[in-house]
Amino acid sequence: MKEFFPVLHMAALFSGISDEELAVMLSCLGARIDTFPKGSRLLRAGDAVEDVGLVLAGSALIVQEDIWGNRNILSKAGPGQTFAEVFACAPGAVLNVSVEAESAVTVMFLHIRRVLSVCPSACSHHSRIIRNLLGELAEKNLRLNEKLTHMGQRTTRAKLMSYFSAEAQRRGDYEFDIPFSRQQLADYLGVERSGLSLELGKMRDEGLLDFHKSHFLLKAPETDGLPPSAR
């Protein structure tokens, strides 16, 4: 398990925890590691979950699907990022989302009851992971509110501009990579892929942005230089 320590140190959940503390903590939390092939379901809507998932390698998509198979991508989890913590923390709650492997993915599962309960040895680092988990939950809530803002826009262009603006603000730069393919971005914003691709082409022709695959460059207004966070 120590081969994954570099990834675990990247994770907000284990922020401020040393290698020595981490080794003790993983045993205390009953950590287990599973690997899933590309396209498989890690968790399915309707499941009751008691574990927090933390991606060690690869990536997973958190998706909602209706009975007709229409997909809504809520988020993507890469190395060091967690999923299912909200549902695991709510006793009796069942998933209204599925988690699927975007690529072959390796995941560490931590039992939420052990995460939230101080262990018999009352290790000092246990209180830190609880604080870190609260921070993760708050961050996920902010991201969900951000997504709702994007989807609340009336047109495909407005949704794209809202999303790109938020990414530029977060990175402090007009040039950035996004974590989604075209189809995934369309599913995330709740639009048709063909319409999204058409609108991106129009925005490029109008000089609003440039892009190659998942790499984007927003053209800064003449009266501005960088997003406010980068000034």
C-alpha positions in Angstrom: 0.0 0.0 0.0 3.0 2.3 0.5 3.4 2.7 -3.2 0.2 4.8 -3.2 1.5 7.2 -0.4 2.5 9.9 -2.9 -1.1 10.0 -4.2 -2.6 9.9 -0.7 -0.4 12.9 0.2 -2.0 14.7 -2.7 -5.5 14.0 -1.4 -7.2 16.7 0.6 -8.6 14.0 2.8 -5.1 13.2 4.1 -3.7 16.8 4.2 -1.2 17.4 7.0 -0.7 13.7 7.8 2.8 12.2 7.8 3.9 8.9 6.3 4.1 7.4 9.8 0.6 8.6 10.8 -0.8 7.5 7.4 0.5 3.9 7.9 -1.2 3.7 11.2 -4.4 5.4 10.0 -5.0 3.2 7.0 -5.0 0.1 9.3 -7.3 1.9 11.7 -9.7 2.9 8.9 -9.9 -0.6 7.5 -8.7 0.6 4.1 -9.0 -1.8 1.2 -8.0 -1.4 -2.5 -9.9 -2.5 -5.5 -9.2 -2.2 -9.2 -11.9 -1.9 -11.9 -11.7 -2.2 -15.7 -12.7 0.7 -18.0 -16.4 1.1 -18.4 -17.3 -0.9 -15.3 -19.6 0.4 -12.5 -17.9 1.0 -9.2 -21.2 1.9 -7.6 -24.7 1.8 -8.9 -27.7 4.1 -8.3 -29.9 2.5 -5.7 -26.9 1.1 -3.7 -26.5 1.9 0.0 -22.9 2.8 0.7 -20.9 2.9 3.8 -17.5 3.6 2.2 -15.7 6.7 0.9 -13.9 6.0 -2.3 -10.6 7.7 -3.1 -9.1 7.3 -6.5 -5.4 6.1 -6.5 -4.9 5.7 -10.3 -7.1 6.3 -13.4 -10.4 8.2 -13.2 -14.0 7.8 -12.5 -17.2 9.6 -13.6 -20.1 10.4 -11.3 -23.2 10.2 -13.5 -27.0 10.3 -13.2 -29.1 8.5 -15.8 -32.8 8.5 -16.3 -34.9 5.5 -17.4 -34.3 6.4 -21.0 -30.5 6.4 -20.6 -30.0 10.1 -20.8 -26.8 11.0 -19.0 -25.9 13.9 -16.7 -22.3 14.0 -15.6 -22.0 15.5 -12.2 -18.2 15.4 -11.7 -15.1 13.5 -12.4 -12.7 12.0 -9.8 -9.0 11.6 -10.6 -6.0 10.5 -8.4 -6.3 11.9 -4.9 -10.0 12.8 -5.3 -12.9 11.2 -3.4 -16.5 10.2 -4.2 -19.6 8.9 -2.4 -18.7 10.6 0.9 -22.0 12.6 1.0 -24.0 9.4 0.7 -21.8 7.4 3.1 -22.2 10.1 5.8 -26.0 10.0 5.6 -27.2 6.9 7.4 -29.7 5.0 5.3 -29.2 7.1 2.2 -29.0 5.3 -1.2 -27.2 6.5 -4.2 -29.0 8.6 -6.8 -25.9 8.5 -9.0 -23.6 5.8 -10.4 -19.8 5.8 -10.4 -18.2 4.4 -13.5 -14.6 3.8 -14.5 -13.7 6.2 -17.3 -10.4 4.3 -17.6 -9.0 1.4 -15.6 -9.2 2.7 -12.1 -7.7 1.8 -8.7 -9.7 2.9 -5.7 -9.1 2.9 -1.9 -12.3 2.4 0.1 -12.5 3.7 3.7 -15.4 2.7 6.0 -17.2 5.9 7.0 -18.0 4.7 10.5 -14.3 4.2 11.2 -13.5 7.6 9.7 -16.1 9.4 11.8 -15.5 7.5 15.1 -12.3 8.2 17.1 -10.4 4.9 17.3 -9.6 3.3 20.7 -6.0 4.7 20.7 -7.5 8.2 20.2 -4.8 9.0 17.7 -4.5 12.8 17.2 -4.4 12.5 13.4 -7.9 11.1 13.4 -9.5 14.4 14.3 -7.5 15.9 11.4 -9.0 13.6 8.9 -12.5 14.4 10.2 -11.8 18.1 9.6 -10.4 17.3 6.2 -13.6 15.3 5.4 -15.7 18.3 6.3 -13.6 20.5 4.0 -14.1 17.9 1.2 -17.9 18.0 1.7 -18.0 21.8 1.6 -15.9 21.8 -1.6 -18.2 19.3 -3.2 -21.2 21.5 -2.3 -19.5 24.5 -3.9 -18.8 22.6 -7.1 -22.4 21.4 -7.3 -23.7 25.0 -6.9 -21.3 26.0 -9.6 -22.6 23.4 -11.9 -26.2 24.5 -11.2 -25.1 28.0 -12.2 -23.8 26.8 -15.5 -26.9 24.7 -16.2 -29.2 27.5 -15.3 -28.0 29.6 -18.3 -30.6 29.7 -21.1 -28.4 28.8 -24.2 -25.5 26.5 -25.0 -23.2 29.5 -25.5 -24.2 31.0 -22.2 -23.5 27.6 -20.4 -20.1 27.3 -22.1 -19.2 30.9 -21.2 -20.3 30.3 -17.6 -18.2 27.1 -17.4 -15.1 28.6 -19.0 -15.3 31.7 -16.9 -15.4 29.6 -13.7 -12.4 27.6 -14.9 -10.4 30.7 -15.7 -11.2 32.2 -12.3 -10.2 28.9 -10.6 -6.9 28.6 -12.5 -6.1 32.3 -12.5 -5.3 32.0 -16.2 -7.1 32.3 -19.5 -5.4 29.1 -20.7 -6.2 25.8 -19.2 -7.1 22.1 -19.7 -10.6 20.8 -18.8 -11.1 17.3 -17.5 -13.9 16.4 -20.0 -14.1 15.1 -23.6 -16.6 16.8 -25.9 -19.3 14.2 -25.1 -18.6 14.5 -21.4 -18.7 18.3 -21.4 -22.1 18.1 -23.2 -23.4 15.7 -20.6 -22.0 17.9 -17.8 -23.7 21.0 -19.2 -26.9 19.2 -20.2 -26.7 20.0 -23.9 -26.4 18.0 -27.2 -22.9 17.3 -28.3 -23.6 18.4 -31.9 -24.9 21.8 -30.6 -22.0 22.2 -28.3 -19.4 21.5 -31.0 -21.2 23.9 -33.3 -21.2 26.6 -30.7 -17.5 26.1 -29.9 -16.7 26.5 -33.6 -18.7 29.7 -33.8 -17.0 31.1 -30.7 -13.6 30.3 -32.2 -14.6 32.0 -35.5 -15.7 35.1 -33.6 -12.3 35.3 -31.8 -13.7 34.5 -28.3 -11.5 31.5 -27.7 -9.2 28.9 -29.2 -9.0 25.2 -28.4 -7.4 21.9 -29.2 -9.1 18.8 -27.8 -9.4 19.6 -24.1 -7.0 22.6 -24.1 -8.6 26.0 -24.2 -7.4 29.6 -24.5 -9.9 32.3 -23.8 -9.3 35.6 -25.6 -9.0 38.3 -23.0 -11.0 41.5 -23.4 -8.9 44.4 -24.5 -9.7 46.2 -21.3 -8.7 43.3 -19.1 -5.6 41.2 -18.6 -6.4 38.3 -16.3 -9.2 37.0 -14.3 -9.6 38.9 -11.0 -8.0 36.0 -9.1 -4.8 36.4 -11.1 -4.4 40.1 -10.9 
